[in-house]
Amino acid sequence: MNRSDAVDERDGDWPRITFSDDQSERRHVLSPTWGGMIRAILLTALVALAVMAPQATAVAHPRATLIGCGWHGAVAFSPAPRSCFLDWPNLSLAKAVTLRRIHWRYWGHREATARAVFRIKTYDPWTHVRVRASRRRRCHDAELYTRVRVWFPNGYVHTWRVAPCSAMP
């Protein structure tokens, strides 16, 4: 069968496409049953969305996940901080470190990982480190990471117990 000989036939309820050699006369033939079926599907989808919409607004928002940065008496609790001073509880100055330019991944999950930089002295170059916050605990209406582990480039790894829930105002 050649394109110009195609006719508007139907196999049961299935529509056929009619062709013509002239581009302006090319058309698609839909049977009335298909149009009704499409309208019914769209109406069903709209009704389903309208029924589900009130349930979606009733879902409680997840608790914020925070971490305490600072030292005893001056702790700031914030979500995914860009800088964090780790010195808890009252460690020697040699074990305190300030992380800067922290880029977190998986914040709010069981463990959050990050890349950051730090330096020991102000004239030292910035050194890249890997960071992992873990041990999430419920604290009032939030979740709180209570451990931070830092991997230094020389192979040294240190874990800090960051500010606990009792330090939260």
Contact map, one row per residue, 1 for C-alpha under 8 A:
1110110000000000000000000000000000000000000000000000000000000000000000000000000000000000000000000000000000000000000000000000000000000000000000000000000000000000000000000
1111110000000000000000000000000000000000000000000000000000000000000000000000000000000000000000000000000000000000000000000000000000000000000000000000000000000000000000000
1111110000000000001110000000000000000000000000000000000000000000000000000000000000000000000000000000000000000000000000000000000000000000000000000000000000000000000000000
0111110000000000001110000000000000000000000000000000000000000000000000000000000000000000000000000000000000000000000000000000000000000000000000000000000000000000000000000
1111111000000000001100000000000000000000000000000000000000000000000000000000000000000000000000000000000000000000000000000000000000000000000000000000000000000000000000000
1111111100000000011100000000000000000000000000000000000000000000000000000000000000000000000000000000000000000000000000000000000000000000000000000000000000000000000000000
0000111110000000111000000000000000000000000000000000000000000000000000000000000000000000000000000000000000000000000000000000000000000000000000000000000000000000000000000
0000011111000001110000000000100000000000000000000000000000000000000000000000000000000000000000000000000000000000000000000000000000000000000000000000000000000000000000000
0000001111100011000000000000000000000000000000000000000000000000000000000000000000000000000000000000000000000000000000000000000000000000000000000000000000000000000000000
0000000111111111000000000000000000000000000000000000000000000000000000000000000000000000000000000000000000000000000000000000000000000000000000000000000000000000000000000
0000000011111110000000000000000000000000000000000000000000000000000000000000000000000000000000000000000000000000000000000000000000000000000000000000000000000000000000000
0000000001111100000000000000000000000000000000000000000000000000000000000000000000000000000000000000000000000000000000000000000000000000000000000000000000000000000000000
0000000001111110000000000000001010000000000000000000000000000000000000000000000000000000000000000000000000000000000000000000000000000000000000000000000000000000000000000
0000000001111111000000000000001000000000000000000000000000000000000000000000000000000000000000000000000000000000000000000000000000000000000000000000000000000000000000000
0000000011101111100000000000111000000000000000000000000000000000000000000000000000000000000000000000000000000000000000000000000000000000000000000000000000000000000000000
0000000111000111110000000001110000000000000000000000000000000000000000000000000000000000000000000000000000000000000000000000000000000000000000000000000000000000000000000
0000001100000011111000000011100000000000000000000000000000000000000000000000000000000000000000000000000000000000000000000000000000000000000000000000000000000000000000000
0000011100000001111100000111100000000000000000000000000000000000000000000000000000000000000000000000000000000000000000000000000000000000000000000000000000000000000000000
0011111000000000111110001110000000000000000000000000000000000000000000000000000000000000000000000000000000000000000000000000000000000000000000000000000000000000000000000
0011110000000000011111101100000000000000000000000000000000000000000000000000000000000000000000000000000000000000000000000000000000000000000000000000000000000000000000000
0011000000000000001111101100000000000000000000000000000000000000000000000000000000000000000000000000000000000000000000000000000000000000000000000000000000000000000000000
0000000000000000000111111100000000000000000000000000000000000000000000000000000000000000000000000000000000000000000000000000000000000000000000000000000000000000000000000
0000000000000000000111111100000000000000000000000000000000000000000000000000000000000000000000000000000000000000000000000000000000000000000000000000000000000000000000000
0000000000000000000001111100000000000000000000000000000000000000000000000000000000000000000000000000000000000000000000000000000000000000000000000000000000000000000000000
0000000000000000001111111110000000000000000000000000000000000000000000000000000000000000000000000000000000000000000000000000000000000000000000000000000000000000000000000
0000000000000000011111111111000000000000000000000000000000000000000000000000000000000000000000000000000000000000000000000000000000000000000000000000000000000000000000000
0000000000000000111000001111100000000000000000000000000000000000000000000000000000000000000000000000000000000000000000000000000000000000000000000000000000000000000000000
0000000000000001110000000111110000000000000000000000000000000000000000000000000000000000000000000000000000000000000000000000000000000000000000000000000000000000000000000
0000000100000011110000000011111000000000000000000000000000000000000000000000000000000000000000000000000000000000000000000000000000000000000000000000000000000000000000000
0000000000000011000000000001111101100000000000000000000000000000000000000000000000000000000000000000000000000000000000000000000000000000000000000000000000000000000000000
0000000000001110000000000000111111100000000000000000000000000000000000000000000000000000000000000000000000000000000000000000000000000000000000000000000000000000000000000
0000000000000000000000000000011111110000000000000000000000000000000000000000000000000000000000000000000000000000000000000000000000000000000000000000000000000000000000000
0000000000001000000000000000001111111000000000000000000000000000000000000000000000000000000000000000000000000000000000000000000000000000000000000000000000000000000000000
0000000000000000000000000000011111111100000000000000000000000000000000000000000000000000000000000000000000000000000000000000000000000000000000000000000000000000000000000
0000000000000000000000000000011111111110000000000000000000000000000000000000000000000000000000000000000000000000000000000000000000000000000000000000000000000000000000000
0000000000000000000000000000000111111111000000000000000000000000000000000000000000000000000000000000000000000000000000000000000000000000000000000000000000000000000000000
0000000000000000000000000000000011111111100000000000000000000000000000000000000000000000000000000000000000000000000000000000000000000000000000000000000000000000000000000
0000000000000000000000000000000001111111110000000000000000000000000000000000000000000000000000000000000000000000000000000000000000000000000000000000000000000000000000000
0000000000000000000000000000000000111111111000000000000000000000000000000000000000000000000000000000000000000000000000000000000000000000000000000000000000000000000000000
0000000000000000000000000000000000011111111100000000000000000000000000000000000000000000000000000000000000000000000000000000000000000000000000000000000000000000000000000
0000000000000000000000000000000000001111111110000000000000000000000000000000000000000000000000000000000000000000000000000000000000000000000000000000000000000000000000000
0000000000000000000000000000000000000111111111000000000000000000000000000000000000000000000000000000000000000000000000000000000000000000000000000000000000000000000000000
0000000000000000000000000000000000000011111111100000000000000000000000000000000000000000000000000000000000000000000000000000000000000000000000000000000000000000000000000
0000000000000000000000000000000000000001111111110000000000000000000000000000000000000000000000000000000000000000000000000000000000000000000000000000000000000000000000000
0000000000000000000000000000000000000000111111111000000000000000000000000000000000000000000000000000000000000000000000000000000000000000000000000000000000000000000000000
0000000000000000000000000000000000000000011111111100000000000000000000000000000000000000000000000000000000000000000000000000000000000000000000000000000000000000000000000
0000000000000000000000000000000000000000001111111110000000000000000000000000000000000000000000000000000000000000000000000000000000000000000000000000000000000000000000000
0000000000000000000000000000000000000000000111111111000000000000000000000000000000000000000000000000000000000000000000000000000000000000000000000000000000000000000000000
0000000000000000000000000000000000000000000011111111100000000000000000000000000000000000000000000000000000000000000000000000000000000000000000000000000000000000000000000
0000000000000000000000000000000000000000000001111111110000000000000000000000000000000000000000000000000000000000000000000000000000000000000000000000000000000000000000000
0000000000000000000000000000000000000000000000111111111000000000000000000000000000000000000000000000000000000000000000000000000000000000000000000000000000000000000000000
0000000000000000000000000000000000000000000000011111111100000000000000000000000000000000000000000000000000000000000000000000000000000000000000000000000000000000000000000
0000000000000000000000000000000000000000000000001111111110000000000000000000000000000000000000000000000000000000000000000000000000000000000000000000000000000000000000000
0000000000000000000000000000000000000000000000000111111111000000000000000000000000000000000000000000000000000000000000000000000000000000000000000000000000000000000000000
0000000000000000000000000000000000000000000000000011111111100000000000000000000000000000000000000000000000000000000000000000000000000000000000000000000000000000000000000
0000000000000000000000000000000000000000000000000001111111100000000000000000000000000000000000000000000000000000000000000000000000000000000000000000000000000000000000000
0000000000000000000000000000000000000000000000000000111111100000000000000000000000000000000000000000000000000000000000000000000000000000000000000000000000000000000000000
0000000000000000000000000000000000000000000000000000011111110000000000000000000000000000000000000000000000000000000000000000000000000000000000000000000000000000000000000
0000000000000000000000000000000000000000000000000000001111111000000000000000000000000000000000000000000000000000000000000000000000000000000000000000000000000000000000000
0000000000000000000000000000000000000000000000000000000001111100000000000000000000000000000000000000000000000000000000000000000000000000000000000000000000000000000000000
0000000000000000000000000000000000000000000000000000000000111110000000000000000000000000000000000000000000000000000000000000000000000000000000000000000000000000000000000
0000000000000000000000000000000000000000000000000000000000011111000000000000000000000000000000000000000000000000000000000000000000000000000000000000000000000000000000000
0000000000000000000000000000000000000000000000000000000000001111100000000000000000000000000000000000000000000000000000000000000000000000000011100000000000000000000000000
0000000000000000000000000000000000000000000000000000000000000111110000000000001000000000000000000000000000010000000000000000000000000000000011100000000000000000000000000
0000000000000000000000000000000000000000000000000000000000000011111000000000001000000000000000000000000000110000000000000000000000000000000001111000000000000000000000000
0000000000000000000000000000000000000000000000000000000000000001111100000000111100000000000000000000000000000000000000000000000000000000000001111000000000000000000000000
0000000000000000000000000000000000000000000000000000000000000000111110000000111110000000000000000000000000000000000000000000000000000000000000011100000000000000011000000
0000000000000000000000000000000000000000000000000000000000000000011111000011110000000000000000000000000000000000000000000000000000000000000000011100000000000000011100000
0000000000000000000000000000000000000000000000000000000000000000001111100011110000011100000000000000000000000000000000000000000000000000000000000000000000000000011000000
0000000000000000000000000000000000000000000000000000000000000000000111110111000000011111000000000000000000000000000000000000000000000000000000000000000000000000001000000
0000000000000000000000000000000000000000000000000000000000000000000011111110000000001111110000000000000000000000000000000000000000000000000000000000000000000000001000000
0000000000000000000000000000000000000000000000000000000000000000000001111110000000000001110000000000000000000000000000000000000000000000000000000000000000000000001000100
0000000000000000000000000000000000000000000000000000000000000000000000111110000000000000000000000000000000000000000000000000000000000000000000000000000000000000000000100
0000000000000000000000000000000000000000000000000000000000000000000001111111000000000000000000000000000000000000000000000000000000000000000000000000000000000000000000000
0000000000000000000000000000000000000000000000000000000000000000000111111111100000000000000000000000000000000000000000000000000000000000000000000000000000000000001000110
0000000000000000000000000000000000000000000000000000000000000000000111000111110000000000000000000000000000000000000000000000000000000000000000000000000000000000000000000
0000000000000000000000000000000000000000000000000000000000000000011110000011111000000000000000000000000000000000000000000000000000000000000000000000000000000000000000010
0000000000000000000000000000000000000000000000000000000000000000011110000001111110000000000000000000000000000000000000000000000000000000000000000000000000000000000000000
0000000000000000000000000000000000000000000000000000000000000001111000000000111110000000000000000000000000000000000000000000000000000000000000000000000000000000000000000
0000000000000000000000000000000000000000000000000000000000000000011000000000011111000000000000000000000100100000000000000000000000000000000000000000000000000000000000000
0000000000000000000000000000000000000000000000000000000000000000001000000000011111110000000000000000010000000000000000000000000000000000000000000000000000000000000000000
0000000000000000000000000000000000000000000000000000000000000000000000000000000111110000000000000001111000000000000000000000000000000000000000000000000000000000000000000
0000000000000000000000000000000000000000000000000000000000000000000000000000000011111000000000000111110000000000000000000000000000000000000000000000000000000000000000000
0000000000000000000000000000000000000000000000000000000000000000000011000000000011111100000000000111000000000000000000000000000000000000000000000000000000000000000000000
0000000000000000000000000000000000000000000000000000000000000000000011100000000000111110000000011110000000000000000000000000000000000000000000000000000000000000000000000
0000000000000000000000000000000000000000000000000000000000000000000011100000000000011111000000011110000000000000000000000000000000000000000000000000000000000001010000000
0000000000000000000000000000000000000000000000000000000000000000000001100000000000001111111010111000000000000000000000000000000000000000000000000000000000000001010000000
0000000000000000000000000000000000000000000000000000000000000000000001110000000000000111111000000000000000000000000000000000000000000000000000000000000000000001111000000
0000000000000000000000000000000000000000000000000000000000000000000000110000000000000011111000000000000000000000000000000000000000000000000000000000000000000000111000000
0000000000000000000000000000000000000000000000000000000000000000000000110000000000000011111100000000000000000000000000000000000000000000000000000000000000000000000000000
0000000000000000000000000000000000000000000000000000000000000000000000000000000000000011111111110000000000000000000000000000000000000000000000000000000000000000000000000
0000000000000000000000000000000000000000000000000000000000000000000000000000000000000000011111110000000000000000000000000000000000000000000000000000000000000000000000000
0000000000000000000000000000000000000000000000000000000000000000000000000000000000000010001111110000000000000000000000000000000000000000000000000000000000000000000000000
0000000000000000000000000000000000000000000000000000000000000000000000000000000000000000001111110000000000000000000000000000000000000000000000000000000000000000000000000
0000000000000000000000000000000000000000000000000000000000000000000000000000000000000010001111111000000000000000000000000000000000000000000000000000000000000000000000000
0000000000000000000000000000000000000000000000000000000000000000000000000000000000001110001111111100000000000000000000000000000000000000000000000000000000000000000000000
0000000000000000000000000000000000000000000000000000000000000000000000000000000000001110000000111110000000000000000001010000000000000000000000000000000000000000000000000
0000000000000000000000000000000000000000000000000000000000000000000000000000000000111100000000011111000000000000000001100000000000000000000000000000000000000000000000000
0000000000000000000000000000000000000000000000000000000000000000000000000000000000111100000000001111110000000000000111000000000000000000000000000000000000000000000000000
0000000000000000000000000000000000000000000000000000000000000000000000000000000001110000000000000111110000000000000111000000000000000000000000000000000000000000000000000
0000000000000000000000000000000000000000000000000000000000000000000000000000000001100000000000000011111000000000000110000000000000000000000000000000000000000000000000000
0000000000000000000000000000000000000000000000000000000000000000000000000000000011100000000000000011111100000000011110000000000000000000000000000000000000000000000000000
0000000000000000000000000000000000000000000000000000000000000000000000000000000001000000000000000000111110000000011100000000000000000000000000000000000000000000000000000
0000000000000000000000000000000000000000000000000000000000000000000000000000000100000000000000000000011111100001111000000000000000000000000000000000000000000000000000000
0000000000000000000000000000000000000000000000000000000000000000000000000000000000000000000000000000001111100001110000000000000000000000000000000000000000000000000000000
0000000000000000000000000000000000000000000000000000000000000000000000000000000000000000000000000000000111111011100000000000000000000000000000000000000000000000000000000
0000000000000000000000000000000000000000000000000000000000000000100000000000000100000000000000000000000111111011100000000000000000000000000000000000000000000000000000000
0000000000000000000000000000000000000000000000000000000000000001100000000000000000000000000000000000000001111111000000000000000000000000000000000000000000000000000000000
0000000000000000000000000000000000000000000000000000000000000000000000000000000000000000000000000000000001111111000000000000000000000000000000000000000000000000000000000
0000000000000000000000000000000000000000000000000000000000000000000000000000000000000000000000000000000000011111000000000000000000000111000000000000000000000000000000000
0000000000000000000000000000000000000000000000000000000000000000000000000000000000000000000000000000000001111111100000000000000000011111000000000000000000000000000000000
0000000000000000000000000000000000000000000000000000000000000000000000000000000000000000000000000000000111111111110000000000000000011100000000000000000000000000000000000
0000000000000000000000000000000000000000000000000000000000000000000000000000000000000000000000000000000111100011111000000000000001111000000000000000000000000000000000000
0000000000000000000000000000000000000000000000000000000000000000000000000000000000000000000000000000011110000001111100000000000001110000000000000000000000000000000000000
0000000000000000000000000000000000000000000000000000000000000000000000000000000000000000000000000000011100000000111110000000000111100000000000000000000000000000000000000
0000000000000000000000000000000000000000000000000000000000000000000000000000000000000000000000000011111000000000011111000000000111100000000000000000000000000000000000000
0000000000000000000000000000000000000000000000000000000000000000000000000000000000000000000000000011110000000000001111100000011110000000000000000000000000000000000000000
0000000000000000000000000000000000000000000000000000000000000000000000000000000000000000000000001111000000000000000111110000011110000000000000000000000000000000000000000
0000000000000000000000000000000000000000000000000000000000000000000000000000000000000000000000000100000000000000000011111101111000000000000000000000000000000000000000000
0000000000000000000000000000000000000000000000000000000000000000000000000000000000000000000000001000000000000000000001111101000000000000000000000000000000000000000000000
0000000000000000000000000000000000000000000000000000000000000000000000000000000000000000000000000000000000000000000000111111000000000000000000000000000000000000000000000
0000000000000000000000000000000000000000000000000000000000000000000000000000000000000000000000000000000000000000000000111111000000000000000000000000000000000000000000000
0000000000000000000000000000000000000000000000000000000000000000000000000000000000000000000000000000000000000000000000001111100000000000000000000000000000000000000000000
0000000000000000000000000000000000000000000000000000000000000000000000000000000000000000000000000000000000000000000000111111110000000000000000000000000000000000000000000
0000000000000000000000000000000000000000000000000000000000000000000000000000000000000000000000000000000000000000000000100011111000000000000000000000000000000000000000000
0000000000000000000000000000000000000000000000000000000000000000000000000000000000000000000000000000000000000000000011100001111100000000000000000000000000000000000000000
0000000000000000000000000000000000000000000000000000000000000000000000000000000000000000000000000000000000000000000011100000111110000000000000000000000010000000000000000
0000000000000000000000000000000000000000000000000000000000000000000000000000000000000000000000000000000000000000001111000000011111000000000000000000000110000000000000000
0000000000000000000000000000000000000000000000000000000000000000000000000000000000000000000000000000000000000000001111000000001111100000000000000000011110000000000000000
0000000000000000000000000000000000000000000000000000000000000000000000000000000000000000000000000000000000000000111100000000000111110000000000000000011100000000000000000
0000000000000000000000000000000000000000000000000000000000000000000000000000000000000000000000000000000000000000111100000000000011111000000000000001111000000000000000000
0000000000000000000000000000000000000000000000000000000000000000000000000000000000000000000000000000000000000011110000000000000001111100000000000001110000000000000000000
0000000000000000000000000000000000000000000000000000000000000000000000000000000000000000000000000000000000000011100000000000000000111110000000001111100000000000000000000
0000000000000000000000000000000000000000000000000000000000000000000000000000000000000000000000000000000000000111000000000000000000011111000000001111000000000000000000000
0000000000000000000000000000000000000000000000000000000000000000000000000000000000000000000000000000000000000110000000000000000000001111100000011110000000000000000000000
0000000000000000000000000000000000000000000000000000000000000000000000000000000000000000000000000000000000000110000000000000000000000111110000111100000000000000000000000
0000000000000000000000000000000000000000000000000000000000000000000000000000000000000000000000000000000000000000000000000000000000000011111000111100000000000000000000000
0000000000000000000000000000000000000000000000000000000000000000000000000000000000000000000000000000000000000000000000000000000000000001111111110000000000000000000000000
0000000000000000000000000000000000000000000000000000000000000000000000000000000000000000000000000000000000000000000000000000000000000000111111110000000000000000000010000
0000000000000000000000000000000000000000000000000000000000000000000000000000000000000000000000000000000000000000000000000000000000000000011111100000000000000000000000000
0000000000000000000000000000000000000000000000000000000000000011000000000000000000000000000000000000000000000000000000000000000000000000011111100000000000000000000000000
0000000000000000000000000000000000000000000000000000000000000011110000000000000000000000000000000000000000000000000000000000000000000000011111110000000000000000000000000
0000000000000000000000000000000000000000000000000000000000000011110000000000000000000000000000000000000000000000000000000000000000000001111111111000000000000000000000000
0000000000000000000000000000000000000000000000000000000000000000111100000000000000000000000000000000000000000000000000000000000000000011111001111100000000000000000110000
0000000000000000000000000000000000000000000000000000000000000000111100000000000000000000000000000000000000000000000000000000000000001111100000111111000000000000010000000
0000000000000000000000000000000000000000000000000000000000000000001100000000000000000000000000000000000000000000000000000000000000001111100000011111000000000000111100000
0000000000000000000000000000000000000000000000000000000000000000000000000000000000000000000000000000000000000000000000000000000000001110000000001111100000000011110000000
0000000000000000000000000000000000000000000000000000000000000000000000000000000000000000000000000000000000000000000000000000000000111100000000001111110000000011110000000
0000000000000000000000000000000000000000000000000000000000000000000000000000000000000000000000000000000000000000000000000000000000111000000000000011111000001111000000000
0000000000000000000000000000000000000000000000000000000000000000000000000000000000000000000000000000000000000000000000000000000011110000000000000001111100001110000000000
0000000000000000000000000000000000000000000000000000000000000000000000000000000000000000000000000000000000000000000000000000000011100000000000000000111110111100000000000
0000000000000000000000000000000000000000000000000000000000000000000000000000000000000000000000000000000000000000000000000000000111000000000000000000011111111000000000000
0000000000000000000000000000000000000000000000000000000000000000000000000000000000000000000000000000000000000000000000000000001110000000000000000000001111110000000000000
0000000000000000000000000000000000000000000000000000000000000000000000000000000000000000000000000000000000000000000000000000000000000000000000000000000111110000000000000
0000000000000000000000000000000000000000000000000000000000000000000000000000000000000000000000000000000000000000000000000000000000000000000000000000001111111000000000000
0000000000000000000000000000000000000000000000000000000000000000000000000000000000000000000000000000000000000000000000000000000000000000000000000000001111111100000000000
0000000000000000000000000000000000000000000000000000000000000000000000000000000000000000000000000000000000000000000000000000000000000000000000000000111100111110000000000
0000000000000000000000000000000000000000000000000000000000000000000000000000000000000000000000000000000000000000000000000000000000000000000000000000111000011111000000000
0000000000000000000000000000000000000000000000000000000000000000000000000000000000000000000000000000000000000000000000000000000000000000000000000011110000001111100000000
0000000000000000000000000000000000000000000000000000000000000000000000000000000000000111000000000000000000000000000000000000000000000000000000000011100000000111110000000
0000000000000000000000000000000000000000000000000000000000000000000000000000000000000001100000000000000000000000000000000000000000000000000000000111000000000011111100000
0000000000000000000000000000000000000000000000000000000000000000001110000000000000000111100000000000000000000000000000000000000000000000000000001111000000000001111100000
0000000000000000000000000000000000000000000000000000000000000000001111110010000000000001100000000000000000000000000000000000000000000000000000000100000000000000111111110
0000000000000000000000000000000000000000000000000000000000000000000100000000000000000000000000000000000000000000000000000000000000000000000000010100000000000000111111110
0000000000000000000000000000000000000000000000000000000000000000000000000000000000000000000000000000000000000000000000000000000000000000001000010000000000000000001111110
0000000000000000000000000000000000000000000000000000000000000000000000000000000000000000000000000000000000000000000000000000000000000000000000000000000000000000001111111
0000000000000000000000000000000000000000000000000000000000000000000000011010000000000000000000000000000000000000000000000000000000000000000000000000000000000000001111111
0000000000000000000000000000000000000000000000000000000000000000000000000010100000000000000000000000000000000000000000000000000000000000000000000000000000000000001111111
0000000000000000000000000000000000000000000000000000000000000000000000000000000000000000000000000000000000000000000000000000000000000000000000000000000000000000000001111
